[in-house]
Amino acid sequence: MLDESMEIRQISAAERTATMFPLQTYAFMPSPWTEGDEEAYEKRMPFFSTAISLIAEEHGQTLACAAALRMRQNVRGKVHDMAGVASVASHPSARRRGIVRGLLERLLRQARDDGSTVSALYPFRPSFYARFGYVGTPRHRIATFAPEGLAHLHRAELPGEVERLSMRDGFAEWQRLHERLLGERHGFAVYDETRAAEFRDDKRWVAIARVDGEVVGAVDYRVGSYGGDLYASDLLATGPLGRALLLQFFARHVDQVARVHVRVSTDEVPELWGTDFTVTTEAKVDQPRHGGAMVRVLDMPALTGTAAGSGDVTVEIPDDPLVGGLWRLTGEGGHLTVTKGTATPAATLTVGGLSGLLYGVLDPIEVVTRGLGQVDSAAVAPLSSLFPRQMPYICADF
Ligand SMILES: CC(C)(COP(=O)(O)OP(=O)(O)OC[C@H]1O[C@@H](n2cnc3c(N)ncnc32)[C@H](O)[C@@H]1OP(=O)(O)O)[C@@H](O)C(=O)NCCC(=O)NCCS
């Protein structure tokens, strides 16, 4: 319980500079900061005007803050409104008083009431967010290789072309590809238009791969130095041809850069991109700076329509204000239906346990071994069948 003197209230994006900026900058940036930092923050605020920003105040002083960005995410074929939780920080003198717990509980409820049915965030420490029902997903991989390793692509005649544009010029097509992948890829998440607009001015190149005018791949990147490194974000492609076109584009930097670093999902296998191909593919996880996103469900009935295998299981989720209760999960004809349960539950799951199954990162046995629930032996097979392992690829960083 928070002290009575503590008030939690929603603020506008314009109010964030006076209230959230000092907390966020202290928590996440080198400090003390300079005046210019505050102005730069203020300029960015229009991009946060659709976010839900909450602060906790005591005697007029802001002690903690948290926000939810309006995003969308594909979870096993169904596109949900997603609350992208960010800007979570508290004043160092106010930590460990339960203030952030109060803020997050209110934030998740409000996001759910506004229509968000799932949520994701990048944790500074997963065990903190596990207390709020979140479960981990894989971190992206970074493939590092010398362009000469892809020499077989230099002169390959591929039925398509790649155009290099500034982010400003390529932004619309880059965005449309994100929208398309939102419909096609499990886990893929995108910002709303308001938040995404900030990236239009990023000082980056974007390489757009097209076949007969249709965009089949895109990657944004910057060149660090001549003879040095090329740093690319996610290698986005609709299929193998889009990927090959983008790799060919990288290969043609052979006399310009020594190494290419590109982000890939867990289902990419860069060592298969060429013969005699030297490549290192790494996922570095060390908190608080490098980790995978965490995810959770905010609304159970909204899961109806998710792609699922066959099965019929009643599960209980104890003690969660948003998704707690008895739920019957039925998979038929390739789709899940979620209704209020009445039968004796065959599994008792934490929100993290249920979310781990839904997002395809944990199977029922792992849910038990990770301490995220109890599953009767008879329920292991139907839960595995309903929720086959399938790694999500979130792509967006926030
Ligand atoms: C992380 C931070 C926001 C926590 O704020 P806080 O006000 O101390 O959090 P609360 O007191 O509300 O604690 C909430 C719960 O998390 C637990 N907790 C707090 N810090 C924790 C930590 N580092 N690791 C694991 N659990 C933690 C508390 O014990 C409490 O548990 P309970 O409610 O289940 O009993 C604050 O320490 C901070 O601003 N850190 C720097 C910025 C940062 O890392 N932000 C997170 C970005 S993702």
The ligand as a Gaussian input file, in Angstrom:
#p B3LYP/6-31G(d) Opt

LIG

0 1
 C       14.050000      -0.286000     -10.630000
 C       13.317000       0.805000      -9.904000
 C       12.378000       1.497000     -10.884000
 C       12.514000       0.148000      -8.746000
 O       11.757000       1.140000      -8.107000
 P       11.239000       0.986000      -6.596000
 O       10.388000       2.167000      -6.314000
 O       12.416000       0.721000      -5.726000
 O       10.361000      -0.338000      -6.698000
 P        9.306000      -0.852000      -5.618000
 O        9.723000      -0.440000      -4.240000
 O        7.943000      -0.479000      -6.061000
 O        9.480000      -2.415000      -5.761000
 C        8.562000      -3.264000      -6.446000
 C        8.917000      -4.703000      -6.196000
 O       10.163000      -5.045000      -6.840000
 C       11.129000      -5.495000      -5.893000
 N       12.409000      -4.955000      -6.351000
 C       12.835000      -3.679000      -6.256000
 N       14.027000      -3.567000      -6.845000
 C       14.360000      -4.798000      -7.309000
 C       15.461000      -5.319000      -8.021000
 N       16.508000      -4.567000      -8.334000
 N       15.462000      -6.622000      -8.379000
 C       14.420000      -7.433000      -8.076000
 N       13.330000      -6.978000      -7.401000
 C       13.312000      -5.677000      -7.028000
 C       10.664000      -4.935000      -4.575000
 O       11.118000      -5.745000      -3.510000
 C        9.145000      -5.000000      -4.725000
 O        8.675000      -6.333000      -4.565000
 P        7.196000      -6.668000      -4.010000
 O        6.309000      -5.491000      -4.345000
 O        6.819000      -7.899000      -4.760000
 O        7.394000      -6.839000      -2.548000
 C       14.296000       1.844000      -9.294000
 O       15.216000       1.164000      -8.499000
 C       15.050000       2.650000     -10.352000
 O       14.625000       3.722000     -10.744000
 N       16.231000       2.131000     -10.808000
 C       17.010000       2.804000     -11.826000
 C       16.296000       2.847000     -13.175000
 C       15.878000       1.489000     -13.701000
 O       16.633000       0.560000     -13.709000
 N       14.603000       1.426000     -14.179000
 C       14.043000       0.251000     -14.760000
 C       14.154000       0.315000     -16.237000
 S       13.543000      -1.116000     -17.023000

